[in-house]
Amino acid sequence: MLIDEVDFAAVGRALGAEAIKARTLADLGQLESWLATHDNGVFVLDVAISQKVIAEFMAESLAAKG
């Protein structure tokens, strides 16, 4: 889905959750560490993906908006 850049991890942290914005596989180590603690709570994993990859249905929707 093509949306503006939103930092969902920052929103999660503002609401008291543990959170990261993952841009590489190495970033997932922080999630792995959090899971290993067995803490209760919420972890927000904001996975940044390429805006160049657009689902076919989204391309059709964007084209219809003209």
N, C-alpha and C positions, 0 to 999 in steps of 0.2 A: 504494500500500500504506500502511496506517495503522500506523505504529510510533511508539514514543516518540522524542523528540528525541535524536539521537545526533550528536556532532560527529566525523564521520569524518575531517575535515581535521585535527583535533587528534591523532587516533590516527595518521594518516599522518605528521605532523610528529614525533611521539614515536618513530616507527620510522625516521626519517631521510629521509623524502620531502619534497619541496616540496608544499605543499597550501594550498587556500583553501576556504572555505565561500561559495559564490556565492548571493547573494540577489537580485541584480539583473544585468541584462545588462552593466552597466559593470564588475562584478566579474570578468567573463571577460577583461578586459584583462590581468590578471595571468597568466592561462594563456597568452594570446597572446604576452606578453613572454617567458615561460619557453620557449615553443616556438621563438621567434626566436633563442634562444641556442644551439640545437642541442645542449644538454647531454644527457648520458646520465643515466639515473636514472628515478625514479618521480615522477609528479605525481598527487596525489589531488585530484579535483574533486568536492567535496561539494555537490550542487545541492539547495538547499532549495525544496521545492514546497509547495503548499497542502495542509493536512490536511483541507480541506473537500471535495476531489475524491477520491472513493472508487470504485475499479473495481467493476463489477457483481458479479464473482465474490467480491470481498472483502466487499461488503455482504451477500451470501448467507451467507458463512462466519461473519461477525459475528452475523447474525440466528440462525443455527443454534446458536451458543454460548449464546444467550439471555441 
